[in-house]
């Protein structure tokens, strides 16, 4: 019995250390990618959705993503901007708000602004799916994905899984100015999202993954 308990303890310790190592490496990769701008010429620039204020105006996070996407557009890196997020067809959805701000306030030609009109995209996985379909409908394969620095690793994972050639470009959010506990929470949250995504195809795990995703991300 003691041997069994020792063996079980060893297995648990090994699994714990492995999990800590995996999360640690993944967290390092998340922060590393978020500190690099890998934008290059592509078919489109994708603004991932963020919160919209109660009055329908873009939040500071959505504003920073939209401004940064326009900087990339104005340098000629892509001929179109795709705005994602929220309920398709809702004028107060993140995608609609971002594209409207880019057109009305930042000078983006209306014909160069694309919003997913007929499909909802409440999570990053949803955004990857609907944006990919929109890109394929236009014969596009590559995209510069714009988001918060700590969000880009998971976004690249999800868009890559859909078959998009992904180039990441973070907003100008200064990671060093985020309080360490909050930065650690954001990083672990994103690492958890990547691991949950990777586990989706495991037998008997899909329901657990869906429940955990709703618990952590609210959608």
C-alpha positions in Angstrom: 0.0 0.0 0.0 2.8 2.4 0.9 4.4 1.7 -2.5 1.2 2.5 -4.3 0.8 5.7 -2.4 4.4 6.7 -3.1 4.0 5.9 -6.8 0.7 7.9 -6.9 2.5 10.8 -5.1 5.3 10.7 -7.7 2.8 10.7 -10.6 0.9 13.6 -9.1 4.2 15.5 -8.5 5.4 14.8 -12.0 2.1 15.9 -13.5 2.1 19.1 -11.4 5.6 20.0 -12.4 4.8 19.3 -16.1 1.8 21.5 -15.9 3.8 24.3 -14.2 6.5 24.0 -16.9 3.9 24.0 -19.8 2.1 27.1 -18.4 5.4 28.8 -17.7 6.7 28.3 -21.2 3.3 29.3 -22.7 3.2 32.4 -20.5 6.7 33.4 -21.7 5.6 32.9 -25.3 2.5 35.0 -24.8 4.4 37.9 -23.4 7.2 37.6 -26.0 4.8 37.6 -29.0 2.9 40.5 -27.5 6.1 42.6 -27.4 6.8 42.1 -31.1 5.2 43.7 -34.1 5.3 41.2 -37.0 3.2 43.2 -39.4 4.0 42.6 -43.1 2.1 43.1 -46.3 -1.1 41.0 -46.2 -4.5 40.8 -47.8 -6.3 42.4 -44.9 -6.0 43.9 -41.4 -8.3 42.4 -38.8 -9.4 44.4 -35.7 -10.5 42.0 -33.0 -13.5 43.1 -31.0 -13.4 44.8 -27.6 -15.8 46.4 -25.2 -18.2 49.1 -26.5 -19.3 51.8 -24.1 -23.0 52.1 -23.0 -23.5 55.1 -25.3 -22.2 53.1 -28.3 -18.8 54.7 -28.4 -15.6 52.5 -28.6 -13.9 51.8 -25.4 -10.2 52.8 -24.9 -9.2 49.3 -25.8 -11.2 49.2 -29.0 -10.0 52.7 -29.9 -6.4 51.7 -29.5 -7.0 48.7 -31.8 -8.7 50.8 -34.4 -6.0 53.6 -34.4 -3.3 51.0 -34.7 -5.1 49.2 -37.5 -5.4 52.5 -39.4 -1.7 53.2 -38.9 -1.0 49.9 -40.6 -3.5 50.6 -43.3 -2.1 54.1 -44.0 1.4 52.6 -44.4 0.0 50.4 -47.2 0.4 47.0 -45.6 -3.1 45.9 -46.6 -5.9 47.1 -48.8 -8.8 46.4 -46.5 -9.7 46.5 -42.8 -12.0 43.8 -41.3 -13.7 44.7 -38.0 -14.8 41.8 -35.9 -16.8 41.2 -32.8 -20.4 41.2 -31.5 -23.8 40.4 -33.1 -23.8 40.5 -36.9 -25.9 43.4 -38.2 -26.0 45.2 -34.8 -24.9 48.8 -35.2 -23.6 48.8 -31.6 -21.5 45.6 -32.1 -17.8 46.0 -31.6 -17.1 45.3 -35.3 -19.6 47.9 -36.5 -18.5 50.5 -34.0 -14.8 50.1 -34.9 -15.4 50.3 -38.6 -17.7 53.2 -38.3 -15.1 55.1 -36.2 -12.4 54.2 -38.7 -14.5 55.5 -41.6 -16.1 58.6 -40.0 -13.2 59.8 -37.9 -10.0 58.3 -39.3 -10.6 58.6 -43.0 -10.9 54.9 -44.0 -12.7 54.6 -47.3 -16.0 53.0 -46.7 -15.4 50.4 -49.5 -12.3 49.3 -47.6 -14.1 48.6 -44.4 -15.6 45.2 -44.0 -17.9 44.2 -41.1 -19.3 40.7 -40.7 -23.0 41.4 -41.2 -24.8 38.1 -40.8 -23.0 36.1 -38.2 -22.4 36.6 -34.5 -18.8 36.6 -33.1 -18.8 36.8 -29.3 -15.5 35.0 -28.7 -12.1 35.0 -30.3 -12.8 31.6 -31.7 -16.0 32.9 -33.3 -14.1 35.8 -34.7 -11.5 33.6 -36.3 -14.2 31.4 -37.9 -16.4 34.2 -39.3 -13.5 36.4 -40.4 -11.9 33.4 -42.2 -15.1 32.8 -44.1 -15.2 36.4 -45.1 -11.6 36.3 -46.2 -12.1 33.2 -48.3 -15.1 34.8 -49.9 -12.8 37.5 -51.1 -10.0 35.2 -52.1 -7.8 36.3 -49.2 -5.4 34.1 -47.3 -3.2 36.4 -45.1 -4.2 38.8 -42.4 -2.5 41.2 -39.9 -4.4 40.6 -36.7 -4.5 43.6 -34.3 -5.3 43.3 -30.6 -4.1 43.8 -27.1 -0.5 42.4 -26.8 -1.4 39.6 -24.4 -4.3 38.5 -26.6 -2.4 37.9 -29.8 -0.9 34.5 -29.0 -4.3 33.0 -28.5 -5.7 34.9 -31.5 -2.8 33.7 -33.7 -3.5 30.1 -32.6 -7.2 30.3 -33.4 -6.8 32.1 -36.8 -4.0 29.7 -37.7 -6.3 26.7 -36.9 -8.8 28.1 -39.4 -6.1 28.1 -42.1 -5.2 31.9 -42.2 -1.6 33.0 -42.6 -1.4 35.2 -39.5 0.8 38.2 -38.9 0.4 39.7 -35.4 0.6 43.4 -34.6 0.0 44.6 -31.0 -1.5 47.9 -29.9 0.8 50.3 -28.2 -0.3 49.1 -24.7 2.9 49.3 -22.5 3.0 45.9 -20.8 5.5 47.2 -18.3 3.0 49.6 -16.9 0.4 46.9 -16.2 0.4 46.0 -12.5 2.3 42.7 -12.1 -0.6 40.8 -10.5 -3.0 42.0 -13.2 -0.5 41.2 -16.0 0.0 37.7 -14.5 -3.8 37.2 -14.4 -4.2 38.3 -18.0 -1.3 36.0 -19.1 -2.6 33.0 -17.2 -6.1 33.6 -18.6 -4.7 33.6 -22.1 -2.6 30.5 -21.5 -5.7 28.8 -20.2 -7.5 29.7 -23.3 -4.8 28.2 -25.5 -4.8 25.0 -23.5 -8.6 24.7 -23.5 -8.5 25.2 -27.3 -5.9 22.5 -27.7 -8.0 20.1 -25.6 -11.1 20.5 -27.6 -10.5 17.5 -29.7 -9.7 15.2 -26.8 -12.3 12.5 -26.2 -15.0 13.4 -23.6 -13.4 16.7 -23.0 -15.4 19.0 -25.3 -18.3 19.5 -22.8 -15.9 20.2 -20.0 -14.0 22.7 -22.2 -17.2 24.5 -23.1 -18.2 24.8 -19.5 -14.8 26.1 -18.4 -14.7 28.6 -21.3 -18.1 30.0 -20.2 -16.9 30.1 -16.6 -13.6 31.9 -17.4 -14.5 34.1 -20.4 -18.2 34.5 -19.9 -19.1 33.3 -23.4 
